[in-house]
Amino acid sequence: MKILIGNVKSTLVIGGKDHLIQGVDLEKELREYLRVRPDGYHHSRAFKMRKWDGWKNFITTKGDFATGFVPLVTQFAESLGAVVELVDQRPEVLTVASEIATDVRHHEMMEHQTRTVGKLGGNFRGLGWPRGVFYCSTNSGKTTMAAGVQLNLRKKRGAVKSLFIVHTKEIYAQAVEFFQGAGIPTGGINSGSYDTGGAITVGMVRTMENLLDAKDMTFLRDLAGFDVVFIDEGHHAGAPGYSKLLQAMTNASVRIVLSGTALENEDKVKNMTIVGLSGLVLARIKNVEMFDAGVSLKPCVKVVLNPRRQGKVMTYAEEQHALIHECEERMHAITQKMLETPGLYTVVTFEEIAHGKFMFEYLEQAFAWKTVEWTHGTDPHRTDKLRLFKEKKIDILIVSMILQEGVNLPGIQRMVLAQGGKSAIRLKQLSGRGMRKDKDDPDATTFEIIEVWDQGLYTEKHSRARMKIYLGEGFDVEYCFDHKRGKPAEAKK
């Protein structure tokens, strides 16, 4: 069998004699291998009416599939006994300098950054394969590594042109400032400007999706001309807009997803989509490496008990409101732990607006001698409050999920992750805000997270899941109660 490889899609070609291998239908096995059940498929109207079999297929009836799957398809076919011939039809595959240049923004890339950039020089079965996921923990320097890639790629003719895709205004502004500061000519695509003249173009995904839908000819031409695409906060790349953009980038042989949580979506379809768009994990930088290098602050998670138990059978939403969003006993437990070290600059997180307001009113009374504020995505004073916290003019800031991505708040000494839930992406993003070192306290090595162990049918399962995530990330976890019996006790690890 053959695989015809393109930048965007590849095609499976199975001849008649290759169709059956030792009685195994190769094509059928490959189709079953490259499919997943979407979450909630059984609720679909099409499934209930038997118009859909409940599978999301990642290979078409013509044998086309996203090029990121080529290594998986090759290895699976060979495990069945097939002989696979790879036919490279990509116009040009960019190469990486034999000796990595490490000077980015007038300072040397760190060892882990240089090592990661060098991974692009690897190959798959003798073919250049500069595509995949850079699994980058907080503070590992994703933008620095993107600049390092840009500086170390080589093209036969002309200059290398890259697109750096972002999804928020904050990340857009930070990326443009960084690349310009690194001496890289930088353009931008957002709702107010269009400039693709630089070596790197920072593009807002929503703006570019609108241009694509409008079939803007200038944009389509520019999109097809990029050699490299970076996807920042790459766990979002499973959304349809990213697929449409990358499918139009027919010349881009280098495709890199940057994220510390790229393949941790609860939706399996999104994870598969991300692999198809880019590839498998090329490099992994773990939090533990950043802790040991003194780059990141190591979190110490202190877990307090919410003494309120579920009194009756509740739905998930009812339990969330009763045991989390409106629970005074829970807030009392949090507040008592905060009062043990009242001088720490603290960020408290929430998801529901009503929960944020409830906590603000509670903490404003409990810490009457402190400056306490709260903010959320539609607060017109959000930017000012974040700035005042950075300047240490706000002691306790209660903030919504806007803190997950693109918001830098160095100087956080304690975080209270009060929103509950069990999303690994959310927990890693939020806790990462506190791992950034404060230039005013360079000797700090740890920071505090206050967590809550809830005791509802759903919320206790979520509490267990969160603790598992923290331990898996190498955080220290300290229970402030006997978590096996649910009774207050001496702190246990």
N, C-alpha and C positions, 0 to 999 in steps of 0.2 A: 504494500500500500504506500501511497505518497501523501505528503502534506505540502500543499502549495502555500508558502508563507508570504503574507503581505503585512504592512504596518498596522492596518486596522483589523482586517479579517484574514483568516486562512481557510483553506478548503481541503476536505478529506476526499481523496480519490482512491477507491477500492476497486481493483479489477475483478473480473469474474472468478479467476482462480484463487484470489485472496479472500473471497467473500466468506468461505467456510474454512476454519482452521481447526483441525481435529474435531470436527462436528460442531464447532461453536460459530454462531453467526456473528462475525466481527462487527459489522455495522450496527446490528441491534444492540450488542453489548456496549458499544461506544455511546450510543444514544441514551441508553439507560444510565450510563456512568455520568454523563454530562447533563443531568437534570436534578431538580430539587422540588420538594413540596413547599409552596408558599405558606406562610403562617395563615391560618384561618381559611384555607382553601375550601373546606367543607361548608363554609357559610356562603360561598359564592353562588349566585343565582344560576350561572352557567353550569356549575358542577351539579347543583341540585336537579337541573333540567337535563342532565346528561349530555350537555353540549361541550363539555370540557372534562378532561380526565383528571384534573387536579395537579398536573405537573407543569413546572416551568422548564422548558427545554432550552438549552444553550447551544444547540446545534440544529441547523435547519434541515429540511428534507433534501436539500441540494448538497448538504455536507459542509456548509459554511459555519464557522464559529469564530469567536473573538480570539485574536492572536495570543493574548495572555495565557490561554489554555494549552498552547502547543506543547510545553513540557509535560503537562499532565496527560494529555491525549497520547503522546508518544510513549511515555512510560507505561500507561495502562495497556495500550495495544501490544507492546512488547511482552508484557506479563502474560498475555494470552497466546503468545507464540508468533506474533506477526513480525515481519521484517519491514521496518519503516524507513522510507527515503524522504529526507527533508529537502525541498526545492525552494531556495530563497529567491523570492521575487520582489524584495524590497529595493527601491531605487538606490539608496545609499544608507549604510548603517554607520553612524558616527562612531569614532573611536575615542578612547581616553588616552591622554598623554602617558608615556611609559614611566615617567617620573612625575608624581603628583605635585603641582605647584600649591604651596600651602599658605601663601600670603593673601589673606582676604581682609579687606578693610584695614590695612596697615597693621595687622597682627597675624600671628601664625594660627592656622587651624589646629585644634586640639587633636590628640592622637585618634580618638574615636571618630572625629569628623573626617580626618584624612583617610582612615581605614574604610569608612563608609563610601566616600567618593570613589575610592579605588575599586570598590566592588563592581562598578559599572564596566570595568574592563574585562569582566569574566565572559564566558561564552557558554552556549548550549550546543553540544555535539559539534563543536568546531565553528559554530556560527556566532557572530557578535550578538549579544543579548542584553543591551543596556536598558532594561525595563523591569519594573517590579516595585515592591513596597520598601521604603525606608521606614522601618518601625522605630520611631524616634521618641524616647521618653521626654518628659518636660525638662527644659533647660539644655537639651543636647545640641540645640542650635540648628533647627531645620533650615532657616533662611540662610545661615552661613554655609550649610552644606549645598544648598541650591546654587549659591554664588560660586562655591568651589567647583561644582559640576560645570557651570557655565565657563569658568576659566580654564578648565582642563579638557574640554571636548575638542575634537579635531575634525575638520571637514575638508574634503579634497579641494573645493573651490568656494570662495566667499566666506562671509562671517556666519557664525552659528547664531540662529535666532530662536529665542525661547519664549514660551507663554507660561506665566505663573498665575494659576487660577485660584482666586480667593472668593469668599462668600459673604464677608462683612466689610463695612466701611473702615472699621478700626484696623483690621488686618491689612486691608488695601493700603492705608496710609503708612502703616509700619513697614510694609514690604517695599513700597516706593522709596521711603526714606532710607532704608537699609541698603538697597541696591545702589542708589545714587551715592550714598556714603562710601560704598565699596569701590567707587570709581567705574561702575558699569553703566553705560548709557541706558536709560530706563524710560520706557513709554508707559501708557496706561489707557485702559478702556473702562469707563464708567458712565454713569448717566449724564455727566457733564463734559466729558472729553473723549477724544479718540486719537490716539497717537501710537502707532506701531513701528516707529522709526528706530527705536532703541534695540540694543542687543537682547534685553529682556523687556517684555511687555507684561505688566501686571493687569489682569483682567477680572472684573466682577462677573461672576457666573450668571447672575440674573440679567445684566445688561447684554451680555454676549448671547444668551439664549434668546432674548428678544430680537436681536439683530439676525440671528439664524432663522427664527420663525418668519421674519419679514423678508428673508432671502436677499439681504443686503449684499450686493455683488462685491463691493470693496471688502467687506468683512469676510465673505466666503473665500475670496482670493488670498487675503492675508492669513486666514486660518489654515488654508492648504499649504501655505509657505513656511510655517513654523517647523523647525527641525526637532524641537524639544518641547515637551509639556510637563510642567510640575503641577500637581494638585495638592494644595495646602489643606490641612484638616481633612485628610483624604477619606475619613469614615463617612463623609457626606457624598462621596463619589458614586454611590449606588443609586442616587436619584436620577430620574430620566434626563434632566438637563445636561448632566455631565456626559452621558452616553452620546447624546446628539452632537455635542461639541467635539468629542474625541473621534467620533466616526467621520467627521468632516476634516480631520487633521491627517490627511492621507500621506503627508511627507514626513511626519514626526516618527522617527525610529526610536527616539529616547522618550520613555514615558515613566514618570516617577510619581508615586503616591507618597506623600509625607504625612505621617500621623503616628501617634503612639497608641491608637486604638482602631487602626484601619479595618481590621477584619473581625471586629467585636460587636457588630450590629446584631441585635436579636433577630433581625430579618435575614434569613439565610440567602434569599435572592439577592439582597444588596451586597453581601459578602462575595458571592459568586460573580456578580457584575463587576465589582472592583478588581478581582483577579483577572477577569477577561479584558478589562480596559488597560491594565498595566501588566501584571504578572504576579509571580509568587514573591515571597519575602526575600529581598536581596540582602538586607542587613538589619540587625536588631541591636538597639542600644537600650539597655534596661536601666530602670531607676537605680538599682543597686550600684551600678557602675558610676552613676552621677553622684551618689552619696559617698562612695569610697574615694572619688576624686576631689571631693569637697566642692563640687559645682552646685549641687542642690542641697537644700535643707531636708533632713530626714524627718518625716512625720511620726509623732508619737500619738496614737489614737487612744483616747481615754473614753471608755464606754460606760455611760450611766444608764440606770434602769428606769424606764417609764413604769411607775407602779400601777398605773391603771390597766385593768384587765378587761377583756371583752365580756360584757354583761349579757349579751343576747346575740342571736344569729344576725349578722349584718352582711350586706353586699360589700364588695371591695371599696366602692366610693364612700359608703356610709362609715366603714371602718377607718378610712383615711381621715375623714373629717372628725370623727369622734376621738380617735386615739392620737392624731397628729395635729391637724390644722386648728382644732379648737380645744386642745387638751391642756388645762392649767397644771395638772400634775406633771406632765411632761416638761412644761416650761419651768416649773419649780426645780425639777431635777437638773435641767440645763443651767439654770441661774445659780444654783448652789455650787456647782462645779466651777462656773466662771468666777464666783466670788472668792474662791480659794486663791486665785491669782488675778486680782481685779485690774492690775496695771497693764495687762497685755492688750495691744491693738488688735481688735477682733473683727472678723467678718462672719456674719451669720447668713446662711443661704436658705432660700425658700423657692417654691414653684408657684403656688396659688397666691394671688394678690391678697386675699382675705387672711391667709396664714401670715404673710409678711406684715400686714397691718397689726394683727393680733400680737405678734412677737415684738414689734416696735413699741406698742403701748405697754406691754408687760416689762420689757427691759428698760424703757425710759423711766419707769417708776423704780425699778430695782436698782438702777444705776443713776440716781437723780443727780449725783455730783459729776457725772460724765457727760460728754457730748455724744448723743445717740441719734442717728439718722437712718432713714430707710429709702430705698430707691428701686425702680423697676424699669422695664423697657420703654414705657411710654411717659416716664417722668421727665418733664422738660428741663429739670435741674440735675439730671443724672450725671452728666459730664462734670459739672461743678462739684458734686458730692464725691465722685471718685477722685477728683483732683485734691479736694480737701483732706480726704483720707490719706492719700499719698504724702501730703504735707504734714500729716499727723495733727490735723486740726479737728478731726473726728475720731473719737475713741472706739466706738462700736458702730459698724455699718451693716445694716440688714439689707441684703441685696438679692435680687431674683437671679434666674438662670442666665442673665446677660453676662455673668462672670465666667461662664464656661470657656469661651474662646475669644481670643483677640483683646483681652483686657489684662493689662499688666499692673499689678498692685504690689510692688516690692514693699517690704516692711510689715506684711501680715505676720503677726506673732501667734495668732490663734484663729482657727476656723471652727465654726459650729455648723456642721452639715446636717441641717434640721429638716430637710425636705423628705426624707425617707426614700422609698423605692429601692430598686436593685440593679439599675443600669450601670454596667461597668464603664461605659464611655463617659457617662455623666460624672461618676465618682472620680475617675482618673483625671478628667478635665478640671473639675472643681478643686481637688486636692493639689493639683499642679500649680494653681495660683499661689498657694502658700509656700511652695518649694523654692521660689525665687529669692535669692539673697538680697538683703538690703545693704546698699553701699555704706550706710551709717552704722552697720553692725556686721562687719566682715568676718568676725570670729564666731558668729552663730553657726551651729551645726544641726539644730533641730527646731521644729515648731510643733505646736499642739493642735490636734483635731479633737473636738468633742463630738462624740456620736451617741446615739440613743438606741437602747435595746427595747423594742416595743413588744407587746405581749398579745397581739390580736392573731386571729387565724391567718390572715395574709401578712400582716406587718411583722410578725415574728419570723416568718420564712424570709422576708426581705432583709431583716436584720442579720440573719445567719448568712445570707448571700453577700451582704456588704462586708462582713468580717472576713469572709473567704477571699474577697477581692483585695482587701487591705493586706492580708497576710501574703497573698500571691505577689503583691507588688514590693514586698520586703519591708513594709511598715512595721513599727513596733505597735502591738495592740495590748492595752492594759485594761482589764475589766475592773470596774469599781464596785462590783458586787459578785456574788457567787453565781456566775452565769449558767451553771448546771442546775441550780435550784431556784434561781430567781430571787435570791435574798441578798441584802446588803452584806458585804464582807470586806476583808482586807483586799486591796488591789491585787489582782492576779494577772499574770501574763498569759 
